[in-house]
Amino acid sequence: QSALTQPASVSGSPGQSITISCTGTSSDLGTYNYVSWYQQHPGKAPKLMIYDVSDRPSGVSNRFSGSKSGNTASLTISGLQAEDESDYYCSSYTDSNTLIFGGGTKLTVL
Amino acid sequence: QVQLQGSGPGLVEPSETLSLTCTVSGYSISSGYYWGWIRQPPGKGLEWIGSIFHSGSTYYNPSLKSRVTISIDTSKNQFSLKLSSVTAADTAVYYCARDGSATLNWFDPWGQGTLVTVSS
């Protein structure tokens, strides 16, 4: 199974909004709404930010939102803050009854 | 709250079997959920290794399936990972995590991660 496709890096200035894309196929996120997003700071375990495409776990800022269109899911961070600088990974369920991750995106806050 | 703590050797010799255990506190794993292992080679992305349902059903990454065994010990509230015939490419931080949904889906919470180095 191939990894989901994410841009290697994105950047934005404080206060701006950025969007990270995650492209899959009809065998995974194009068919299933089991898409999740994780934030990972250096040396730390990943933290769940979005699940089931657009749901936010308790305690996650509402500046984080998720969506999906066709074979592409997106994570949008509004009102960018310095603490948002991190690596972000998407994940999806597949029709082979497995899970796959994206390659990860490094977000830089300028 | 639910907490996961991974443990096991930090150094494994090539061709040997990597063995890790995840101890769960704050929740009885026999009560439900999927429990998974994810790894991350140094400087690289996340890779799902496999998951086990509380009943014992297992699901593996096809690329690792021939070498992976995930098991569960409800009496100890633990689940374990065995990866055989390891090579340097298996050097990674290994995370254990709970799948918080009713299917293979999203992981929360995660353990702290265990760095395993494959080297002689």
HADDOCK unambig.tbl for C-alpha pairs under 7 A between the chains (distance, minus, plus):
assign (segid A and resid 34 and name CA) (segid B and resid 105 and name CA) 5.75 0.50 0.50
assign (segid A and resid 36 and name CA) (segid B and resid 106 and name CA) 6.00 0.50 0.50
assign (segid A and resid 45 and name CA) (segid B and resid 110 and name CA) 6.58 0.50 0.50
assign (segid A and resid 45 and name CA) (segid B and resid 112 and name CA) 5.79 0.50 0.50
assign (segid A and resid 45 and name CA) (segid B and resid 113 and name CA) 6.61 0.50 0.50
assign (segid A and resid 48 and name CA) (segid B and resid 107 and name CA) 6.89 0.50 0.50
assign (segid A and resid 48 and name CA) (segid B and resid 108 and name CA) 6.25 0.50 0.50
assign (segid A and resid 51 and name CA) (segid B and resid 106 and name CA) 6.35 0.50 0.50
assign (segid A and resid 92 and name CA) (segid B and resid 105 and name CA) 6.87 0.50 0.50
assign (segid A and resid 93 and name CA) (segid B and resid 104 and name CA) 6.43 0.50 0.50
assign (segid A and resid 93 and name CA) (segid B and resid 105 and name CA) 5.91 0.50 0.50
assign (segid A and resid 98 and name CA) (segid B and resid 59 and name CA) 6.75 0.50 0.50
assign (segid A and resid 98 and name CA) (segid B and resid 60 and name CA) 6.85 0.50 0.50
assign (segid A and resid 98 and name CA) (segid B and resid 61 and name CA) 6.46 0.50 0.50
assign (segid A and resid 99 and name CA) (segid B and resid 48 and name CA) 6.41 0.50 0.50
assign (segid A and resid 99 and name CA) (segid B and resid 104 and name CA) 6.81 0.50 0.50
assign (segid A and resid 100 and name CA) (segid B and resid 48 and name CA) 6.39 0.50 0.50
assign (segid A and resid 101 and name CA) (segid B and resid 46 and name CA) 6.37 0.50 0.50
assign (segid A and resid 101 and name CA) (segid B and resid 47 and name CA) 6.38 0.50 0.50
assign (segid A and resid 103 and name CA) (segid B and resid 45 and name CA) 5.43 0.50 0.50
assign (segid A and resid 104 and name CA) (segid B and resid 45 and name CA) 5.97 0.50 0.50
